[in-house]
Amino acid sequence: MNVLLKQTWAGLRLLIAMTVLLGVVYPLGVWAVSRIPGLQGHAEGSVVTQNGQAVGSSLIGIDPVPADPAHDPWFHNRPSAGSKDVLGPGDPSTSGPSNKGPYNEDLTKAIAQRRELIAKREGVNPGEVPADAVTASASGLDPAISVAYADLQVLRVARNTGLSEEKVRQVVADNTTGNGIGVPGVNVLQLNLAVHSAAPGAH
């Protein structure tokens, strides 16, 4: 009986110790580390704010929907495999690839359709549309596009915002970083916020 009580008491003490350690000390330690300057923004989801209001995350690409598709003033993200529409926008609450290989008929058809639609939207030949504009990433929510895809959209954005081509190209250059899709890229949310600041009437 004494052995059973000793074992029970030892097990209870271990349970209490592990509960305090893993249920209180560890979570508080992780929370404290997340409050360190420079890490807090990442811990909170890298939220981007404008005029005190949250407008998105710098880590999640959400393709903007223009009020009038015929006068589209925004830069666009890469397509999402999970979108019902071939170009998007995707659903930021879910993410994932299509799991279709390069020889899949549905995938090659979607890529060809995207290329035609983007070429028509930007007023260029289909051969000028860069690869990242027509292919979805593994997550489908990439926040950045290649500089080539951003450059392709400059003339349309300038035309529909009233900004000069030089101004729009400068906005692209100002928002180009090394944190792209494996190459220097442009964060589309930050880019569109800069466009909106330069042309407040854009919608």
C-alpha positions in Angstrom: 0.0 0.0 0.0 2.8 2.4 0.9 4.5 1.6 -2.5 1.3 2.4 -4.3 0.9 5.7 -2.4 4.5 6.7 -3.1 4.1 5.9 -6.8 0.8 7.9 -7.0 2.4 10.8 -5.2 5.4 10.7 -7.5 3.2 10.6 -10.6 1.1 13.5 -9.3 4.2 15.6 -8.6 5.4 14.9 -12.1 2.0 15.8 -13.5 2.0 19.1 -11.6 5.6 20.0 -12.6 5.0 19.2 -16.3 1.7 21.2 -16.2 3.4 24.2 -14.8 6.5 23.9 -17.1 4.7 23.2 -20.4 1.3 24.8 -19.6 2.6 28.1 -18.0 6.3 28.7 -18.1 6.9 27.6 -21.8 3.9 29.6 -23.2 4.9 32.7 -21.2 8.5 32.3 -22.4 7.5 32.1 -26.1 5.2 35.1 -25.6 8.0 37.1 -23.9 10.4 36.3 -26.8 7.7 37.4 -29.3 7.6 40.9 -27.6 11.3 41.5 -28.4 11.6 44.6 -30.7 12.0 43.4 -34.2 10.1 40.2 -33.6 6.7 41.5 -32.5 5.5 42.3 -36.0 6.3 38.8 -37.2 4.7 37.2 -34.2 1.5 39.2 -34.8 1.3 38.1 -38.5 3.3 40.9 -40.2 0.1 43.0 -40.4 0.3 46.0 -42.7 -1.7 49.1 -41.5 -2.7 52.3 -43.2 -4.2 55.2 -41.3 -4.3 53.0 -38.2 -6.4 50.3 -40.0 -5.2 46.8 -40.8 -5.2 46.3 -44.6 -3.5 42.9 -44.9 -0.4 41.0 -44.2 3.0 41.4 -45.9 3.2 37.6 -46.0 -0.1 36.8 -47.8 -0.9 37.8 -51.3 -4.5 38.7 -51.9 -5.3 39.7 -55.5 -7.1 43.0 -55.6 -10.5 43.2 -57.3 -11.0 46.5 -59.3 -14.3 48.3 -59.1 -14.3 48.4 -62.9 -12.3 45.7 -64.6 -12.2 47.8 -67.8 -10.2 50.5 -65.8 -8.1 48.4 -63.5 -5.6 50.5 -61.6 -4.0 47.8 -59.5 -1.0 45.5 -59.7 -1.9 41.8 -59.5 -0.5 38.8 -57.7 0.3 35.4 -59.1 -2.8 33.2 -59.6 -4.0 30.8 -57.0 -4.6 27.1 -57.7 -7.5 27.2 -55.2 -9.4 30.0 -57.0 -12.6 29.3 -58.8 -11.6 31.9 -61.4 -8.5 31.1 -63.5 -6.8 34.3 -62.5 -8.1 34.7 -59.0 -8.5 36.1 -56.5 -7.7 33.2 -54.2 -9.2 32.5 -50.9 -6.7 33.5 -48.2 -8.4 31.3 -45.6 -7.2 28.2 -47.5 -4.0 27.5 -49.4 -2.3 24.8 -51.3 -1.1 23.7 -54.7 -3.0 21.9 -57.4 -0.7 18.9 -57.3 -0.9 18.7 -61.1 2.3 17.9 -63.0 3.7 19.8 -66.0 2.1 17.4 -68.4 -1.4 17.6 -66.9 -3.9 18.6 -69.5 -6.0 20.8 -67.1 -2.9 22.6 -65.9 -1.5 23.3 -69.3 -4.9 24.5 -70.4 -5.2 26.8 -67.4 -1.7 28.2 -68.0 -2.5 28.9 -71.6 -5.8 30.6 -70.6 -4.1 32.7 -68.0 -1.4 33.8 -70.5 -4.1 34.9 -73.0 -6.1 36.8 -70.4 -3.1 38.6 -69.0 -1.8 39.5 -72.4 -5.2 41.0 -73.3 -5.4 42.9 -70.0 -1.9 44.3 -70.4 -2.1 44.8 -74.2 1.0 42.7 -75.0 1.8 39.6 -76.9 1.3 36.3 -75.0 5.0 35.6 -75.3 5.8 38.6 -73.2 3.9 37.3 -70.2 6.4 36.0 -67.6 6.2 32.5 -66.1 5.2 33.6 -62.5 2.2 35.4 -63.9 0.6 32.2 -65.1 1.8 29.7 -62.6 0.5 29.3 -59.0 2.9 28.8 -56.1 2.8 25.9 -53.6 0.8 28.0 -51.2 -1.2 30.0 -53.8 -0.8 33.0 -51.6 2.6 34.4 -52.6 2.8 38.1 -51.6 5.4 39.0 -54.2 5.7 38.9 -58.0 8.8 39.1 -60.2 10.1 42.5 -61.3 9.3 41.3 -64.9 5.6 40.8 -64.0 5.5 44.2 -62.2 7.0 45.9 -65.2 4.5 44.3 -67.5 1.7 46.0 -65.5 3.2 49.4 -65.3 1.6 50.9 -68.4 -1.9 49.8 -67.5 -1.6 51.1 -63.9 -0.2 54.4 -65.2 -3.1 54.8 -67.7 -5.8 54.0 -65.2 -4.5 56.1 -62.3 -3.4 59.1 -64.2 0.2 58.8 -62.9 3.1 59.1 -65.3 4.8 55.9 -66.4 8.0 57.2 -64.8 6.2 57.7 -61.5 4.8 54.2 -61.5 8.2 52.7 -62.5 9.7 54.5 -59.6 7.1 53.1 -57.2 7.9 49.6 -58.5 11.7 50.3 -57.9 11.0 51.6 -54.4 9.1 48.4 -53.5 11.5 46.0 -55.1 13.5 43.8 -52.6 15.5 40.6 -52.6 12.6 38.8 -50.9 10.7 37.8 -54.0 10.1 34.4 -55.5 13.7 33.2 -55.4 14.7 36.3 -57.3 14.3 40.0 -56.6 10.6 40.6 -56.3 7.9 43.2 -55.5 5.4 42.9 -52.6 2.1 43.5 -54.3 0.2 44.8 -51.2 2.9 47.3 -50.5 3.1 48.3 -54.2 -0.7 48.9 -54.4 -0.6 50.9 -51.2 2.1 53.1 -52.7 0.0 53.5 -55.9 -3.0 54.5 -53.8 -1.0 57.0 -51.9 0.3 58.6 -55.1 -3.2 58.4 -56.8 -5.8 58.6 -54.0 -8.7 58.4 -56.5 -7.7 54.9 -57.7 -10.3 52.3 -56.8 
